[in-house]
Amino acid sequence: MKFERLRGSIIPFALAASIGMTFFLFLLRPVNDADFFWHLKTGQWILQNRMLPSQDMFSYTAPEQLSLRGNMLLKCYWLSQLLFASAYEYGGVYGLFILRASMAALLFYIMFKSRRGDRTLYSALMLIFIFSVLVAYPVERPHVFSFIYFAALLFLLEKIIRPGEEGPVSPVIIAAAPLVMLLWANSHRGGYLLGQAAIVLCLTVEGIKFIHPRLRPAGKKNYARLAAAGLLGIVFSLANPNTYHSLEIVREVASSDYSLYLNLEYQPLLRTLREYNNYSALLCFFLGSLAASGIIINIKNADITRVILAGGLGYLAFMQLRYVPFFLIAALPAIGENLSAQRLLKPLKYPVIAAAFFAAFYFTGDEVSNVNKILNGKWINERLYPVGAARFIAENDLKGNMFNEFNWGGYLIWKLAPHKKVFIDGRIVSEKALWQYLTIRIAMDGSGSSVPQWKGLLDQYGVKFIVMPLTEAGTVIPLVAELLNDKEWALVYSDAVALVFVKNTPENSEVIKRYASRA
């Protein structure tokens, strides 16, 4: 009896400590996300100009007349970008880390408030959920706002449909749903469409439940409140710079070649595990199996709204990595409730707890060094970005247009734009520029011309300096190999991360004379 009591107090404490330690270590990660920097720069521009951008100020390959998609990219993240920029403006690096911690804490607070079932079991599930999200998804990106708003929306809809013992639904709960959708629609590109889909699904399935009392309908008054909150939420979500065009744009982006093949978020979950060693995918499969098992065993008491929502999101998560957090947000409370049934709690509780502690042990090992990195001022992962090269370009005021590595575009925008614009970056404002970038990077020769195709494109855009890594996956990048053997180009800067080449022109003669022999 004493052992049971001791175990009952130690395990919750150990879980709470593991959750706290996980937060501390992961939220001190140096910035790894390439897109964060152009989000930050855009937010700074909005702060300075007190308006949303109507043209691309950061790349010179963007067409003068932007497409519908191009216009969307400039404006669809404005609220989250403004928060990033304000945090940096008033708190510097520490402001960004405080914002990052606040975003993660808010998400997990909402998830704890959504708890159903045994508290200790749910804490273990939450620990696994935290690793599923923090390992694969940088917190300093607008998509985390979508996770927060989706969790908040489901929490509010659940409160409206099933108010429980708290009495009538508060008007504040009903009013909060449209507000969440309004904020969501102005924070993350198209993410709020998932919220609209969840609202429509809840309204449809809860309406179908009135066919038979065994389906446990919410009641006419609660359904009327749900309809009011949901429909207002959909209407409020249209109050964004792209209005109703977002669905069309998101469909275009999701079906494009560069999204399907170049963006990890659009890859199937199994492929990210097999080809990219995304071991957090195993946690998703584990939680997915628990969700399916719990539903099957408790099928008689299953709520069809929750089952359809979790099942649909589970399918999307299996097909594309970007939906994994949404699936887990919807599934976790149901897993906690289903596994807390008396016949399941005892045999499954401790295996789930053991899995949570194993995940903590496995995934936090590499994060311990984050503390020293931050204390030493290394808040940017300098192995991923051309920190020294950007400094060299700024100090020597290199003239002409720049050709740059794709994943470095955001960082170079933050450090150098708008005085020096990039060729390409993670926004991909011009799809044409993406394919031209690939042509140049692989040094495509072309046919029937005395000038190689890659050189022709560089001349066409007036490129006078190039910022590239030496190798990729241990192989010298074809463009770099050509530049090293081309008398028209001189290597003026090199470090462990980046090389800077300048074209051999009169305006670059002084830089070449001073630095070419050293590089």
C-alpha positions as CSV (number, residue, x, y, z in Angstrom):
1,M,0.0,0.0,0.0
2,K,2.8,2.4,0.9
3,F,4.6,1.5,-2.3
4,E,1.5,2.2,-4.4
5,R,1.1,5.6,-2.6
6,L,4.8,6.4,-3.2
7,R,4.6,5.4,-6.8
8,G,1.5,7.5,-7.2
9,S,3.3,10.6,-6.1
10,I,6.7,10.0,-7.8
11,I,5.4,9.3,-11.3
12,P,3.4,12.5,-11.6
13,F,6.3,14.5,-10.2
14,A,8.7,12.9,-12.7
15,L,6.4,13.6,-15.6
16,A,6.0,17.2,-14.6
17,A,9.8,17.6,-14.2
18,S,10.3,15.9,-17.6
19,I,7.8,18.3,-19.3
20,G,9.5,21.3,-17.7
21,M,13.0,20.1,-18.7
22,T,11.8,19.4,-22.2
23,F,10.4,22.9,-22.5
24,F,13.6,24.5,-21.1
25,L,16.0,22.6,-23.4
26,F,14.0,22.7,-26.7
27,L,13.0,26.3,-26.4
28,L,16.6,27.3,-26.0
29,R,17.4,25.8,-29.4
30,P,19.3,28.2,-31.7
31,V,17.2,29.3,-34.6
32,N,17.2,26.5,-37.3
33,D,14.4,27.5,-39.5
34,A,15.4,29.2,-42.8
35,D,12.0,31.0,-43.2
36,F,12.0,32.6,-39.8
37,F,14.4,35.4,-41.0
38,W,12.2,36.7,-43.9
39,H,9.2,36.5,-41.6
40,L,11.1,38.7,-39.1
41,K,12.3,41.1,-41.8
42,T,8.8,41.5,-43.2
43,G,7.4,42.2,-39.7
44,Q,10.1,44.8,-39.2
45,W,9.1,46.4,-42.6
46,I,5.4,46.5,-41.5
47,L,6.4,48.1,-38.1
48,Q,8.4,50.8,-39.9
49,N,5.9,51.5,-42.6
50,R,2.6,51.0,-40.8
51,M,1.2,49.1,-43.8
52,L,1.2,45.7,-45.5
53,P,3.6,45.2,-48.4
54,S,2.1,45.4,-51.9
55,Q,5.3,44.4,-53.7
56,D,8.3,42.3,-53.1
57,M,11.1,44.4,-51.6
58,F,13.5,41.6,-50.9
59,S,14.1,39.7,-54.2
60,Y,14.9,41.1,-57.7
61,T,13.5,38.1,-59.6
62,A,9.9,38.8,-58.6
63,P,7.7,39.9,-61.5
64,E,6.4,43.5,-61.4
65,Q,2.8,42.2,-61.6
66,L,2.6,39.6,-58.9
67,S,0.3,36.6,-59.2
68,L,-2.5,36.0,-56.8
69,R,-0.2,33.6,-54.9
70,G,2.6,36.1,-54.9
71,N,0.3,38.8,-53.4
72,M,-0.9,36.3,-50.8
73,L,2.7,35.4,-49.7
74,L,3.4,39.1,-49.0
75,K,0.4,39.6,-46.7
76,C,-1.0,36.4,-45.3
77,Y,1.3,36.1,-42.3
78,W,1.2,39.8,-41.3
79,L,0.0,39.3,-37.7
80,S,2.5,36.6,-36.7
81,Q,5.3,38.6,-38.5
82,L,4.3,41.7,-36.5
83,L,4.6,39.7,-33.3
84,F,8.0,38.4,-34.2
85,A,9.2,41.9,-35.1
86,S,7.8,43.5,-32.0
87,A,9.4,40.9,-29.8
88,Y,12.7,41.5,-31.4
89,E,12.3,45.3,-31.5
90,Y,11.5,45.6,-27.8
91,G,13.4,42.6,-26.3
92,G,16.1,41.7,-28.8
93,V,17.1,38.1,-28.9
94,Y,15.6,37.5,-25.4
95,G,12.3,38.9,-26.7
96,L,12.2,36.3,-29.4
97,F,12.9,33.5,-26.9
98,I,10.2,34.8,-24.6
99,L,7.7,34.9,-27.5
100,R,8.8,31.4,-28.5
101,A,8.3,30.1,-25.0
102,S,4.9,31.9,-24.7
103,M,3.6,30.3,-27.9
104,A,4.6,26.8,-26.9
105,A,3.3,27.3,-23.3
106,L,-0.1,28.6,-24.6
107,L,-0.5,25.6,-26.9
108,F,0.3,23.1,-24.2
109,Y,-1.8,24.9,-21.7
110,I,-4.8,24.6,-24.0
111,M,-4.0,20.9,-24.5
112,F,-3.9,20.4,-20.7
113,K,-7.3,22.2,-20.4
114,S,-8.7,19.8,-22.9
115,R,-7.7,16.8,-20.8
116,R,-10.2,13.9,-20.5
117,G,-9.5,10.8,-18.4
118,D,-6.8,9.9,-16.0
119,R,-4.5,12.9,-15.1
120,T,-1.2,10.9,-14.9
121,L,-1.9,9.0,-18.1
122,Y,-2.7,12.3,-19.9
123,S,0.5,13.8,-18.6
124,A,2.5,11.0,-20.2
125,L,0.6,11.5,-23.4
126,M,1.3,15.2,-23.3
127,L,5.0,14.5,-22.9
128,I,5.0,12.3,-26.0
129,F,3.0,15.0,-27.8
130,I,5.5,17.7,-26.9
131,F,8.3,15.7,-28.5
132,S,6.2,15.0,-31.5
133,V,5.8,18.7,-32.1
134,L,9.1,20.2,-30.8
135,V,11.4,17.7,-32.6
136,A,10.0,18.3,-36.0
137,Y,8.5,21.8,-36.0
138,P,10.5,25.0,-35.2
139,V,8.5,27.1,-32.8
140,E,9.6,30.4,-34.4
141,R,7.3,29.9,-37.4
142,P,3.8,31.1,-38.1
143,H,2.5,27.5,-38.4
144,V,2.7,27.2,-34.6
145,F,0.0,29.9,-34.4
146,S,-2.2,27.5,-36.4
147,F,-1.5,24.8,-33.8
148,I,-2.6,27.1,-31.0
149,Y,-5.7,28.4,-32.8
150,F,-6.8,24.9,-33.8
151,A,-6.4,23.6,-30.2
152,A,-8.3,26.6,-28.9
153,L,-11.1,26.2,-31.5
154,L,-11.6,22.5,-30.7
155,F,-11.6,23.3,-27.0
156,L,-14.3,26.0,-27.5
157,L,-16.5,23.8,-29.8
158,E,-16.3,21.0,-27.3
159,K,-17.4,23.4,-24.5
160,I,-20.4,24.5,-26.7
161,I,-21.5,21.0,-27.7
162,R,-20.9,19.4,-24.3
163,P,-20.9,22.0,-21.5
164,G,-20.8,19.3,-18.9
165,E,-21.6,20.1,-15.3
166,E,-20.7,23.8,-15.7
167,G,-24.3,24.8,-16.6
168,P,-25.3,26.9,-19.7
169,V,-22.6,27.8,-22.2
170,S,-21.1,31.2,-21.4
171,P,-21.5,33.9,-24.0
172,V,-17.8,34.5,-23.7
173,I,-17.2,30.9,-25.1
174,I,-19.5,31.5,-28.0
175,A,-17.9,34.9,-28.8
176,A,-14.4,33.5,-28.5
177,A,-14.7,31.1,-31.5
178,P,-15.2,33.9,-34.1
179,L,-12.3,35.8,-32.5
180,V,-10.0,32.8,-32.8
181,M,-10.9,32.4,-36.4
182,L,-10.3,36.1,-37.1
183,L,-6.8,36.0,-35.5
184,W,-6.0,32.7,-37.2
185,A,-6.9,34.0,-40.7
186,N,-4.4,36.8,-40.3
187,S,-1.6,34.8,-38.8
188,H,-0.9,31.8,-41.0
189,R,-1.4,31.2,-44.7
190,G,-4.5,29.1,-45.3
191,G,-4.2,27.3,-42.0
192,Y,-7.5,28.6,-40.9
193,L,-9.2,26.7,-43.7
194,L,-8.7,23.6,-41.5
195,G,-10.6,25.5,-38.8
196,Q,-13.4,26.2,-41.2
197,A,-13.5,22.5,-42.2
198,A,-13.7,21.5,-38.5
199,I,-16.6,23.8,-37.9
200,V,-18.5,22.5,-41.0
201,L,-17.8,18.9,-39.9
202,C,-19.0,19.6,-36.3
203,L,-22.2,21.3,-37.6
204,T,-22.9,18.5,-40.1
205,V,-22.3,15.5,-37.8
206,E,-24.0,17.1,-34.8
207,G,-27.0,17.8,-37.0
208,I,-27.1,14.2,-38.2
209,K,-27.2,13.1,-34.5
210,F,-30.7,14.4,-34.2
211,I,-31.8,11.4,-36.3
212,H,-31.6,9.1,-33.3
213,P,-31.2,9.6,-29.6
214,R,-28.6,6.8,-29.3
215,L,-26.2,9.1,-31.2
216,R,-26.4,11.5,-28.2
217,P,-27.2,14.8,-29.9
218,A,-26.1,18.0,-28.2
219,G,-29.6,19.4,-27.7
220,K,-31.3,22.0,-29.8
221,K,-30.1,25.0,-27.7
222,N,-26.5,23.9,-27.7
223,Y,-26.7,23.2,-31.4
224,A,-28.1,26.7,-32.0
225,R,-25.1,28.1,-30.1
226,L,-22.7,25.9,-32.0
227,A,-24.2,27.1,-35.3
228,A,-24.0,30.8,-34.2
229,A,-20.4,30.5,-33.1
230,G,-19.3,28.4,-36.1
231,L,-21.0,30.4,-38.8
232,L,-19.7,33.7,-37.3
233,G,-16.3,32.1,-37.1
234,I,-16.3,31.3,-40.8
235,V,-17.5,34.8,-41.6
236,F,-14.9,36.5,-39.4
237,S,-12.2,34.3,-41.0
238,L,-12.8,36.0,-44.3
239,A,-11.7,39.3,-42.8
240,N,-8.1,38.9,-44.0
241,P,-6.0,40.4,-46.8
242,N,-6.8,37.5,-49.2
243,T,-10.5,37.1,-48.2
244,Y,-12.1,34.1,-50.0
245,H,-9.2,33.6,-52.4
246,S,-7.2,31.7,-49.8
247,L,-8.7,28.3,-50.7
248,E,-7.8,28.7,-54.3
249,I,-4.2,29.8,-53.5
250,V,-3.6,27.0,-50.9
251,R,-4.8,24.4,-53.4
252,E,-2.4,25.8,-56.0
253,V,0.5,25.7,-53.6
254,A,-0.3,22.2,-52.3
255,S,-0.4,20.8,-55.8
256,S,2.7,22.5,-57.2
257,D,5.8,20.5,-58.0
258,Y,8.1,22.4,-55.6
259,S,5.7,21.8,-52.7
260,L,5.3,18.1,-53.4
261,Y,9.1,17.4,-53.9
262,L,11.1,20.2,-52.3
263,N,9.1,21.0,-49.1
264,L,9.5,18.4,-46.3
265,E,6.1,19.4,-44.8
266,Y,4.3,18.0,-47.8
267,Q,6.0,14.7,-47.7
268,P,4.2,11.5,-46.5
269,L,4.9,10.7,-42.8
270,L,6.5,7.3,-43.6
271,R,8.9,8.9,-46.2
272,T,10.1,11.5,-43.7
273,L,11.0,8.6,-41.4
274,R,12.7,6.5,-44.1
275,E,14.5,9.1,-46.0
276,Y,15.0,12.0,-43.6
277,N,15.4,10.1,-40.3
278,N,12.5,11.9,-38.7
279,Y,12.2,9.6,-35.7
280,S,9.5,11.7,-34.1
281,A,7.3,10.1,-36.7
282,L,7.4,6.9,-34.6
283,L,5.8,8.8,-31.8
284,C,3.0,9.8,-34.1
285,F,2.5,6.2,-35.2
286,F,2.5,5.1,-31.5
287,L,-0.2,7.7,-30.6
288,G,-2.2,6.9,-33.7
289,S,-2.3,3.2,-32.8
290,L,-3.4,4.1,-29.3
291,A,-6.2,6.3,-30.7
292,A,-7.4,3.6,-33.1
293,S,-7.2,0.9,-30.4
294,G,-9.1,3.1,-27.9
295,I,-11.9,3.8,-30.4
296,I,-12.3,0.1,-31.4
297,I,-12.4,-1.1,-27.9
298,N,-14.9,1.6,-26.8
299,I,-16.8,1.7,-30.0
300,K,-20.2,1.5,-28.3
301,N,-19.5,4.7,-26.4
302,A,-17.6,6.5,-29.2
303,D,-18.7,9.9,-30.2
304,I,-19.0,10.0,-34.0
305,T,-18.0,13.7,-34.3
306,R,-14.7,13.1,-32.5
307,V,-14.1,9.8,-34.4
308,I,-14.6,11.4,-37.8
309,L,-12.5,14.4,-37.0
310,A,-9.6,12.4,-35.6
311,G,-9.9,9.8,-38.4
312,G,-9.8,12.5,-41.1
313,L,-6.9,14.3,-39.6
314,G,-5.1,10.9,-39.1
315,Y,-5.4,10.2,-42.8
316,L,-4.1,13.7,-43.7
317,A,-1.2,13.3,-41.2
318,F,-0.2,10.0,-42.8
319,M,-0.2,11.6,-46.2
320,Q,1.6,14.8,-45.3
321,L,3.8,15.7,-42.3
322,R,2.3,19.1,-41.9
323,Y,-1.0,17.7,-40.5
324,V,0.6,15.6,-37.7
325,P,0.2,18.2,-35.0
326,F,-3.4,18.9,-35.9
327,F,-4.2,15.1,-35.7
328,L,-2.5,14.8,-32.3
329,I,-4.3,17.9,-31.0
330,A,-7.6,16.4,-32.0
331,A,-6.7,12.8,-30.9
332,L,-5.0,13.3,-27.6
333,P,-8.0,14.1,-25.4
334,A,-9.9,11.1,-27.0
335,I,-6.9,8.8,-26.3
336,G,-6.9,9.9,-22.7
337,E,-10.6,9.3,-22.3
338,N,-10.7,6.0,-24.1
339,L,-7.6,4.5,-22.3
340,S,-9.0,5.7,-18.9
341,A,-11.8,3.1,-19.1
342,Q,-11.4,0.8,-16.2
343,R,-10.5,-2.3,-18.2
344,L,-7.8,-0.4,-20.2
345,L,-6.2,2.0,-17.6
346,K,-4.3,-0.6,-15.6
347,P,-2.7,-2.6,-18.5
348,L,-1.9,0.5,-20.6
349,K,-1.1,3.3,-18.2
350,Y,2.4,2.2,-17.3
351,P,3.5,1.2,-20.8
352,V,2.5,4.7,-22.0
353,I,4.3,6.3,-19.1
354,A,7.4,4.1,-19.9
355,A,7.2,5.2,-23.6
356,A,7.0,8.8,-22.5
357,F,10.2,8.6,-20.4
358,F,12.0,6.7,-23.1
359,A,11.1,9.5,-25.6
360,A,12.4,12.1,-23.0
361,F,15.7,10.2,-22.7
362,Y,16.1,9.7,-26.4
363,F,15.2,13.1,-27.7
364,T,16.7,15.5,-25.1
365,G,20.2,14.2,-25.3
366,D,21.3,16.4,-28.2
367,E,19.5,19.5,-26.7
368,V,21.6,19.8,-23.5
369,S,24.2,21.9,-25.4
370,N,21.6,24.5,-26.2
371,V,22.2,26.2,-22.8
372,N,25.8,26.9,-23.5
373,K,25.0,28.1,-27.0
374,I,22.6,30.7,-25.9
375,L,24.7,31.8,-23.0
376,N,27.5,32.4,-25.5
377,G,25.3,34.4,-27.7
378,K,24.9,31.8,-30.4
379,W,21.2,32.1,-31.0
380,I,21.5,31.4,-34.7
381,N,22.7,28.0,-35.9
382,E,25.9,29.2,-37.6
383,R,26.5,25.9,-39.3
384,L,23.3,26.4,-41.4
385,Y,23.6,30.1,-42.4
386,P,26.3,32.2,-44.1
387,V,26.9,34.5,-41.1
388,G,30.5,35.4,-42.0
389,A,29.7,35.7,-45.7
390,A,26.8,38.1,-45.1
391,R,29.1,40.2,-42.9
392,F,31.8,40.2,-45.7
393,I,29.2,41.3,-48.3
394,A,28.0,44.2,-46.1
395,E,31.4,45.4,-45.0
396,N,32.7,45.5,-48.6
397,D,29.4,46.7,-50.1
398,L,29.6,44.3,-53.1
399,K,27.9,45.8,-56.1
400,G,25.4,44.3,-58.5
401,N,22.8,41.5,-58.1
402,M,23.4,38.5,-55.9
403,F,22.9,34.8,-56.7
404,N,22.4,32.8,-53.5
405,E,21.7,29.4,-52.1
406,F,18.0,28.8,-51.7
407,N,18.0,28.0,-48.0
408,W,20.1,31.0,-47.2
409,G,17.7,33.5,-48.9
410,G,15.8,34.3,-45.7
411,Y,18.9,34.9,-43.7
412,L,20.4,37.1,-46.4
413,I,17.1,39.1,-46.6
414,W,17.3,39.7,-42.9
415,K,20.9,40.9,-42.9
416,L,21.2,42.6,-46.3
417,A,17.8,43.6,-47.7
418,P,16.4,45.8,-49.1
419,H,19.7,47.4,-50.0
420,K,20.9,44.1,-51.5
421,K,18.2,41.8,-52.8
422,V,18.3,38.0,-53.1
423,F,17.7,35.8,-56.2
424,I,15.5,33.3,-54.4
425,D,14.3,32.5,-50.9
426,G,11.7,30.3,-49.1
427,R,8.8,32.4,-50.2
428,I,9.2,31.4,-53.8
429,V,7.4,34.5,-55.0
430,S,8.3,33.6,-58.6
431,E,8.1,29.9,-59.6
432,K,10.0,30.8,-62.8
433,A,12.9,32.0,-60.7
434,L,12.9,28.7,-58.8
435,W,13.5,26.7,-62.0
436,Q,16.1,29.2,-63.2
437,Y,17.8,28.8,-59.8
438,L,18.0,25.0,-60.2
439,T,19.3,25.5,-63.8
440,I,22.1,27.7,-62.5
441,R,22.9,25.6,-59.5
442,I,23.5,22.4,-61.5
443,A,25.4,24.5,-64.0
444,M,23.2,23.3,-66.9
445,D,25.1,23.7,-70.2
446,G,22.2,23.8,-72.6
447,S,22.6,23.1,-76.3
448,G,23.1,25.1,-79.5
449,S,24.7,28.1,-77.8
450,S,28.3,29.2,-77.3
451,V,27.4,30.5,-73.8
452,P,26.4,27.8,-71.2
453,Q,22.8,28.2,-70.1
454,W,23.7,28.9,-66.5
455,K,26.1,31.7,-67.5
456,G,23.4,33.2,-69.8
457,L,20.9,33.4,-66.9
458,L,23.5,35.0,-64.6
459,D,24.2,37.6,-67.3
460,Q,20.5,38.1,-67.9
461,Y,20.0,39.0,-64.3
462,G,23.1,41.1,-63.9
463,V,24.6,38.8,-61.2
464,K,27.9,40.2,-60.0
465,F,28.4,38.1,-56.8
466,I,27.4,34.6,-55.7
467,V,27.0,33.1,-52.2
468,M,27.0,29.3,-52.1
469,P,28.2,26.3,-50.0
470,L,31.1,24.3,-51.3
471,T,29.4,20.9,-51.1
472,E,26.0,19.2,-50.7
473,A,25.9,15.6,-49.2
474,G,29.7,15.4,-49.6
475,T,29.7,16.3,-53.3
476,V,31.0,19.6,-54.7
477,I,28.0,21.6,-56.1
478,P,28.3,21.8,-59.9
479,L,28.0,25.6,-60.0
480,V,30.9,25.9,-57.5
481,A,33.0,23.5,-59.5
482,E,32.5,25.6,-62.6
483,L,33.2,28.9,-60.8
484,L,36.5,27.7,-59.4
485,N,37.7,27.0,-62.9
486,D,36.3,30.1,-64.6
487,K,38.5,33.1,-65.1
488,E,35.5,35.4,-65.1
489,W,34.8,34.7,-61.5
490,A,37.1,35.1,-58.4
491,L,36.8,33.5,-55.0
492,V,37.1,36.4,-52.4
493,Y,35.7,34.8,-49.2
494,S,35.5,31.3,-47.8
495,D,34.8,29.7,-44.5
496,A,33.5,26.3,-43.3
497,V,29.9,27.3,-44.4
498,A,30.0,29.6,-47.4
499,L,32.0,30.8,-50.4
500,V,31.6,34.2,-52.0
501,F,32.5,34.7,-55.7
502,V,32.6,38.0,-57.5
503,K,32.6,38.6,-61.2
504,N,35.8,39.9,-62.6
505,T,34.7,43.4,-63.5
506,P,36.2,46.9,-62.9
507,E,33.8,47.6,-60.1
508,N,35.0,44.5,-58.2
509,S,38.7,44.9,-59.0
510,E,39.6,46.3,-55.6
511,V,37.8,43.5,-53.7
512,I,39.5,40.9,-55.9
513,K,42.9,42.5,-55.4
514,R,42.5,42.6,-51.7
515,Y,40.8,39.2,-50.9
516,A,41.2,36.7,-53.9
517,S,44.6,35.4,-52.7
518,R,43.5,34.9,-49.1
519,A,40.3,33.0,-50.0
